[in-house]
Amino acid sequence: MFKMKQKVKIISNQKIDGRFNYGMIIGLELLPYGIYLAHNSEQSWLRSFTQYRYKVAYVDCFTNRGNTEWFYEHELEKK
């Protein structure tokens, strides 16, 4: 798990020449694992939130433009 303001390497965004973008985590969102129509209790509903998504601010190494995108944990690596 990553934390706020941590510098990360975006491994899912590799460029043609082999470079990667590096950025900083500025947001965190907790998503439910799967979509369920009904839950038995409030606790079972809250326990379904297990998947993290991170908002990363970075400057693209190819276009030199600032950007923010949402990435899942498996798409990022600690710098």
DSSP file (Angstrom, degrees, kcal/mol; ACC not computed):
  #  RESIDUE AA STRUCTURE BP1 BP2  ACC     N-H-->O    O-->H-N    N-H-->O    O-->H-N    TCO  KAPPA ALPHA  PHI   PSI    X-CA   Y-CA   Z-CA
    1    1 A M              0   0    0      0, 0.0     2,-0.2     0, 0.0     0, 0.0   0.000 360.0 360.0 360.0 141.5    0.0    0.0    0.0
    2    2 A F        -     0   0    0      4,-0.0     2,-0.3    76,-0.0     6,-0.0  -0.536 360.0-139.7 -99.9 168.2    1.2    3.5   -0.8
    3    3 A K    >   -     0   0    0     -2,-0.2     3,-1.3     1,-0.1    22,-0.3  -0.821  33.2 -75.4-126.4 167.6    0.7    6.7    1.1
    4    4 A M  T 3  S+     0   0    0     -2,-0.3    22,-0.2     1,-0.2     3,-0.1  -0.274 112.9  14.4 -63.2 145.9   -0.1   10.3    0.3
    5    5 A K  T 3  S+     0   0    0     20,-2.6     2,-0.4     1,-0.2    -1,-0.2   0.668  89.9 143.3  61.8  22.3    2.7   12.5   -1.2
    6    6 A Q    <   -     0   0    0     -3,-1.3    19,-2.0    19,-0.2     2,-0.3  -0.742  52.6-122.4 -89.7 138.4    4.8    9.4   -2.0
    7    7 A K  E     -A   24   0A   0     -2,-0.4    72,-1.6    17,-0.2     2,-0.3  -0.653  38.2-179.9 -82.4 134.4    6.9    9.4   -5.2
    8    8 A V  E     -AB  23  78A   0     15,-2.6    15,-2.4    -2,-0.3     2,-0.5  -0.908  30.0-127.1-134.8 158.4    6.1    6.5   -7.5
    9    9 A K  E     -AB  22  77A   0     68,-3.3    68,-1.8    -2,-0.3     2,-1.1  -0.923  23.7-137.7-103.3 129.7    7.1    5.1  -10.8
   10   10 A I  E >   +AB  21  76A   0     11,-2.8     3,-0.9    -2,-0.5    11,-0.6  -0.753  25.8 176.5 -91.4  97.2    4.1    4.4  -13.2
   11   11 A I  G >  S+     0   0    0     64,-1.2     3,-0.5    -2,-1.1    -1,-0.2   0.703  74.2  60.8 -79.1 -18.8    5.0    1.0  -14.7
   12   12 A S  G 3  S+     0   0    0     63,-1.3    -1,-0.2     1,-0.2    64,-0.1   0.512  98.4  61.2 -82.6  -2.8    1.8    0.7  -16.7
   13   13 A N  G <  S+     0   0    0     -3,-0.9     8,-0.3    62,-0.2    -1,-0.2  -0.275  70.7 159.0-118.8  44.4    2.7    3.9  -18.7
   14   14 A Q    <   -     0   0    0     -3,-0.5     6,-0.2     6,-0.1     2,-0.1  -0.472  33.2-133.5 -72.5 138.4    6.0    2.8  -20.3
   15   15 A K    >   -     0   0    0      4,-2.8     3,-1.6    -2,-0.2    -1,-0.1  -0.374  24.5-103.4 -86.7 168.9    7.0    4.8  -23.4
   16   16 A I  T 3  S+     0   0    0      1,-0.3    -1,-0.1     2,-0.1    -2,-0.0   0.849 121.0  52.9 -61.9 -37.0    8.2    3.4  -26.7
   17   17 A D  T 3  S-     0   0    0      1,-0.1    -1,-0.3     2,-0.0    -3,-0.0   0.373 124.0-101.2 -84.4   6.6   11.9    4.3  -25.9
   18   18 A G  S <  S+     0   0    0     -3,-1.6    -2,-0.1     1,-0.3     2,-0.1   0.387  77.2 134.9  95.6  -3.5   11.7    2.5  -22.5
   19   19 A R        -     0   0    0     -5,-0.1    -4,-2.8     1,-0.0     2,-0.3  -0.389  39.3-150.0 -78.4 158.7   11.3    5.5  -20.3
   20   20 A F        -     0   0    0     -6,-0.2     2,-0.3    -2,-0.1    -6,-0.1  -0.886  14.8-117.5-122.6 155.9    8.8    5.7  -17.4
   21   21 A N  E     -A   10   0A   0    -11,-0.6   -11,-2.8    -2,-0.3     2,-0.4  -0.726  24.5-157.1 -90.0 145.1    6.8    8.5  -15.9
   22   22 A Y  E     +A    9   0A   0     37,-0.4    37,-0.7    -2,-0.3     2,-0.2  -0.955  23.4 151.7-120.4 141.4    7.4    9.4  -12.2
   23   23 A G  E     -AC   8  58A   0    -15,-2.4   -15,-2.6    -2,-0.4     2,-0.4  -0.827  38.8 -99.1-152.1-170.4    4.9   11.2  -10.1
   24   24 A M  E     -AC   7  57A   0     33,-2.3    33,-2.7    -2,-0.2     2,-0.4  -0.972  33.1-116.5-126.4 138.2    3.5   11.9   -6.7
   25   25 A I  E     + C   0  56A   0    -19,-2.0   -20,-2.6    -2,-0.4    31,-0.2  -0.603  38.2 164.4 -74.9 123.9    0.3   10.4   -5.1
   26   26 A I  E     +     0   0A   0     29,-3.2     2,-0.3    -2,-0.4    30,-0.2   0.430  60.1  32.3-118.9  -4.3   -2.2   13.2   -4.4
   27   27 A G  E     - C   0  55A   0     28,-1.4    28,-2.2     2,-0.0     2,-0.4  -0.996  55.9-160.7-153.7 155.4   -5.3   11.2   -3.9
   28   28 A L  E     - C   0  54A   0     -2,-0.3     2,-0.4    26,-0.2    26,-0.2  -1.000   7.8-176.3-140.3 134.8   -6.6    7.8   -2.6
   29   29 A E  E     - C   0  53A   0     24,-2.8    24,-2.5    -2,-0.4     2,-0.6  -0.998  15.5-148.1-134.6 136.3   -9.8    6.0   -3.2
   30   30 A L  E     - C   0  52A   0     -2,-0.4    22,-0.2    22,-0.2    19,-0.1  -0.917  21.3-167.6-105.9 121.1  -11.1    2.8   -1.7
   31   31 A L  E     - C   0  51A   0     20,-3.8    20,-2.3    -2,-0.6    19,-1.0  -0.777  24.3-107.5-110.5 150.2  -13.3    0.7   -4.0
   32   32 A P  E     - C   0  49A   0      0, 0.0     2,-1.1     0, 0.0    17,-0.3  -0.492  32.5-117.7 -72.4 146.0  -15.5   -2.2   -3.3
   33   33 A Y  S    S-     0   0    0     15,-3.3     2,-0.0    -2,-0.2    16,-0.0  -0.745  82.7 -20.2 -84.7 102.4  -14.2   -5.6   -4.6
   34   34 A G  S    S-     0   0    0     -2,-1.1     2,-0.5     1,-0.0    14,-0.0  -0.105  86.4 -82.4  84.3 171.4  -17.0   -6.5   -7.1
   35   35 A I        -     0   0    0     -2,-0.0     2,-0.4     2,-0.0    -1,-0.0  -0.966  42.8-172.9-118.3 123.3  -20.5   -5.2   -7.3
   36   36 A Y        -     0   0    0     -2,-0.5     3,-0.1     1,-0.1    -2,-0.0  -0.912  20.6-151.7-117.8 143.0  -23.1   -6.8   -5.0
   37   37 A L  S    S+     0   0    0     -2,-0.4     2,-0.3     1,-0.2    -1,-0.1   0.793  80.2  17.8 -82.9 -29.2  -26.8   -6.1   -5.1
   38   38 A A        -     0   0    0      7,-0.0     2,-0.3     3,-0.0    -1,-0.2  -0.995  59.1-163.4-145.9 149.6  -27.5   -6.8   -1.4
   39   39 A H        -     0   0    0     -2,-0.3     3,-0.1    -3,-0.1     4,-0.0  -0.946  23.1-134.7-129.1 152.2  -25.6   -7.1    1.8
   40   40 A N  S    S-     0   0    0     -2,-0.3     2,-0.3     1,-0.1    -1,-0.1   0.842  84.1  -4.9 -73.9 -33.8  -26.7   -8.6    5.1
   41   41 A S  S  > S-     0   0    0      1,-0.1     4,-1.5    -3,-0.0    -1,-0.1  -0.920  73.3 -98.3-151.6 173.5  -25.5   -5.7    7.2
   42   42 A E  H  > S+     0   0    0     -2,-0.3     4,-2.4     1,-0.2     5,-0.2   0.868 120.2  56.9 -65.8 -36.5  -23.6   -2.4    7.2
   43   43 A Q  H  > S+     0   0    0      1,-0.2     4,-2.1     2,-0.2    -1,-0.2   0.890 104.7  50.2 -64.4 -39.7  -20.5   -4.2    8.3
   44   44 A S  H  > S+     0   0    0      2,-0.2     4,-0.7     1,-0.2    -1,-0.2   0.862 110.8  50.9 -67.5 -33.5  -20.5   -6.6    5.4
   45   45 A W  H >< S+     0   0    0     -4,-1.5     3,-0.7     1,-0.2     4,-0.3   0.926 111.8  46.2 -66.1 -45.4  -20.9   -3.6    3.0
   46   46 A L  H >< S+     0   0    0     -4,-2.4     3,-1.2     1,-0.2    -2,-0.2   0.834 107.5  57.7 -69.0 -32.3  -18.0   -1.8    4.6
   47   47 A R  H 3< S+     0   0    0     -4,-2.1    -1,-0.2     1,-0.2    -2,-0.2   0.698  92.6  69.9 -70.1 -18.3  -15.8   -5.0    4.5
   48   48 A S  T << S+     0   0    0     -4,-0.7   -15,-3.3    -3,-0.7     2,-1.2   0.651  75.4  92.2 -74.1 -13.7  -16.3   -5.2    0.7
   49   49 A F  E <   +C   32   0A   0     -3,-1.2    -1,-0.1   -17,-0.3     3,-0.0  -0.682  45.2 126.0 -83.0  95.8  -14.1   -2.1    0.2
   50   50 A T  E     +     0   0A   0     -2,-1.2     2,-0.5   -19,-1.0    -1,-0.2   0.478  39.5  90.1-129.6  -8.7  -10.7   -3.7   -0.3
   51   51 A Q  E     -C   31   0A   0    -20,-2.3   -20,-3.8    -3,-0.2     2,-0.3  -0.837  59.9-150.2-103.6 127.3   -9.3   -2.3   -3.6
   52   52 A Y  E     -C   30   0A   0     -2,-0.5    21,-0.8   -22,-0.2     2,-0.4  -0.714  10.8-172.4 -96.9 144.2   -7.2    0.9   -3.6
   53   53 A R  E     -CD  29  72A   0    -24,-2.5   -24,-2.8    -2,-0.3     2,-0.4  -0.997  11.0-153.6-132.9 137.6   -6.9    3.3   -6.4
   54   54 A Y  E     -CD  28  71A   0     17,-3.5    17,-2.9    -2,-0.4     2,-0.6  -0.907  10.7-140.7-119.1 136.9   -4.4    6.2   -6.4
   55   55 A K  E     -CD  27  70A   0    -28,-2.2   -29,-3.2    -2,-0.4   -28,-1.4  -0.860  26.4-166.1 -94.4 123.4   -4.5    9.6   -8.1
   56   56 A V  E     -CD  25  69A   0     13,-3.0    13,-1.8    -2,-0.6     2,-0.5  -0.933  12.8-154.7-117.3 130.3   -1.0   10.5   -9.3
   57   57 A A  E     +CD  24  68A   0    -33,-2.7   -33,-2.3    -2,-0.5     2,-0.3  -0.896  32.6 151.4-100.1 129.8    0.2   13.9  -10.5
   58   58 A Y  E     -CD  23  67A   0      9,-2.7     9,-2.6    -2,-0.5     2,-0.6  -0.973  46.7-118.4-152.4 162.7    3.1   13.7  -13.0
   59   59 A V  E     - D   0  66A   0    -37,-0.7   -37,-0.4    -2,-0.3     7,-0.2  -0.951  40.4-119.2-106.0 121.7    4.8   15.4  -15.9
   60   60 A D     >  -     0   0    0      5,-2.7     4,-2.0    -2,-0.6     5,-0.2  -0.395  14.0-146.0 -63.7 128.9    4.8   13.2  -19.0
   61   61 A C  T  4 S+     0   0    0      1,-0.2    -1,-0.2     2,-0.2   -41,-0.0   0.658  95.3  45.3 -73.0 -15.3    8.4   12.5  -20.0
   62   62 A F  T  4 S+     0   0    0      3,-0.1    -1,-0.2   -43,-0.0    -2,-0.0   0.875 127.4  21.8 -93.6 -45.2    7.4   12.5  -23.7
   63   63 A T  T  4 S-     0   0    0      2,-0.2    -2,-0.2     0, 0.0     3,-0.1   0.564  91.2-132.6-101.3 -10.8    5.2   15.6  -24.1
   64   64 A N     <  +     0   0    0     -4,-2.0     2,-0.4     1,-0.2    -3,-0.1   0.816  60.1 136.8  58.8  34.4    6.4   17.6  -21.0
   65   65 A R        -     0   0    0     -5,-0.2    -5,-2.7     0, 0.0    -1,-0.2  -0.889  57.6-116.6-110.1 141.8    2.7   18.2  -20.0
   66   66 A G  E     +D   59   0A   0     -2,-0.4     2,-0.3    -7,-0.2    -7,-0.2  -0.490  41.8 171.7 -73.1 145.8    1.4   18.0  -16.5
   67   67 A N  E     -D   58   0A   0     -9,-2.6    -9,-2.7    -2,-0.2     2,-0.4  -0.990  25.8-153.9-153.1 153.7   -1.2   15.3  -15.9
   68   68 A T  E     +D   57   0A   0     -2,-0.3     2,-0.3   -11,-0.2   -11,-0.2  -0.999  24.3 163.8-131.6 135.5   -3.3   13.6  -13.2
   69   69 A E  E     -D   56   0A   0    -13,-1.8   -13,-3.0    -2,-0.4     2,-0.4  -0.968  36.9-111.9-145.7 158.6   -4.6   10.0  -13.6
   70   70 A W  E     -D   55   0A   0     -2,-0.3     2,-0.3   -15,-0.2   -15,-0.2  -0.799  36.7-178.9 -91.8 134.4   -6.1    7.2  -11.4
   71   71 A F  E     -D   54   0A   0    -17,-2.9   -17,-3.5    -2,-0.4     2,-0.1  -0.977  22.9-126.5-133.1 147.0   -3.9    4.1  -11.1
   72   72 A Y  E >   -D   53   0A   0     -2,-0.3     3,-1.6   -19,-0.2     4,-0.3  -0.449  36.5-102.0 -84.4 166.3   -4.4    0.8   -9.3
   73   73 A E  G >  S+     0   0    0    -21,-0.8     3,-1.2     1,-0.3   -20,-0.1   0.827 119.6  56.8 -60.9 -35.3   -1.8   -0.6   -7.0
   74   74 A H  G 3  S+     0   0    0      1,-0.2    -1,-0.3     3,-0.0   -63,-0.0   0.603 100.9  59.5 -74.7  -9.3   -0.4   -3.1   -9.5
   75   75 A E  G <  S+     0   0    0     -3,-1.6   -63,-1.3   -64,-0.1   -64,-1.2   0.459 100.7  66.3 -94.1  -2.7    0.3   -0.3  -11.9
   76   76 A L  E <   -B   10   0A   0     -3,-1.2     2,-0.3    -4,-0.3   -66,-0.2  -0.814  57.8-166.8-121.0 157.9    2.7    1.6   -9.6
   77   77 A E  E     -B    9   0A   0    -68,-1.8   -68,-3.3    -2,-0.3     2,-0.1  -0.996  32.9-103.4-141.9 141.8    6.0    1.0   -8.0
   78   78 A K  E      B    8   0A   0     -2,-0.3   -70,-0.2   -70,-0.2   -76,-0.0  -0.396 360.0 360.0 -64.8 140.2    7.8    2.8   -5.2
   79   79 A K              0   0    0    -72,-1.6    -1,-0.1    -2,-0.1   -71,-0.1   0.454 360.0 360.0 -81.7 360.0   10.6    5.1   -6.4
